[in-house]
């Protein structure tokens, strides 16, 4: 599962490690249940660390899956 792959991996990324170490210094981010979210005006967005998953990066896998699910629907089918 994607969330389990992400959990506990933020420390491997220098930027996200800084957020985990001093969350109060990063007002645009929220750490909750070991996940980092970017706070936007109307929602929170899950941050995906750039980690290797097999031969591919996790970000690449997510984009590929989203494209497969959404891009081929076309604008009228949404």
N, C-alpha and C positions, 0 to 999 in steps of 0.2 A: 504494500500500500504506500502511496506517495507520502502521506504525512509521516509514516514511520521512517521512511528513508531520509526525510528532512530533519526530523527531531534528533537533536544531539550532534548535528553536523555544522552548525553555525560557527563553532569555535575554530574550525579548520580554515575559515575565511577571515583574513586580518580585519576587514571593515566590520563584519558582523560580530567578531570577538570584542571589538571596542564597545559596541552597543551592549553586549551581554555584561561586560565588566563595569560599565558606567551608564546604565540606561537613562539616568536622570539628565545626562548631558546631551541626549539625542531626543529632543522634544517631538520630532516628526515620526518617531518610532515607538512602538509599544511591545514589550515582552510579556507574553502571557502563556502559561503552560508550556514553557520551553520553546515557543515559536515567536518569531519576530514579525511584526506587521508594520507596514508603512501606513501612517494615519493621513487620510485625505479628508477633505471637507465633509463628505457624506458617507464615507465607508473606510474600512481598513483592508489593506491588500497584503496577503501573505508574501513574505520575502523568501525567495528560493536561493539557497547558497549554490555557488558554482562548484558542485562536487561531481566527481567521476562515478558513474554507475555502469559497470561493465566497460564497454568500449566507448560509451557516449557520456556526455555531461547530462546531468539531470535536467537542466534548463532546456537543452536541445530535445530531450525526450518529451517534455511537457509541451513545448511548442509544436512538435510533430504530431502529438496526439490531439491537441486542440485544433490544428489545421485539418486533420483527418475527420474530426467530428463536426466542425463548424464551417470550414471554408467551402466545402462541397455542397452545402445546403442551398446556397444562393440567397440573394437579398429578399426574395419574395417568400421563401419558405420559413423565415424567422418570424 
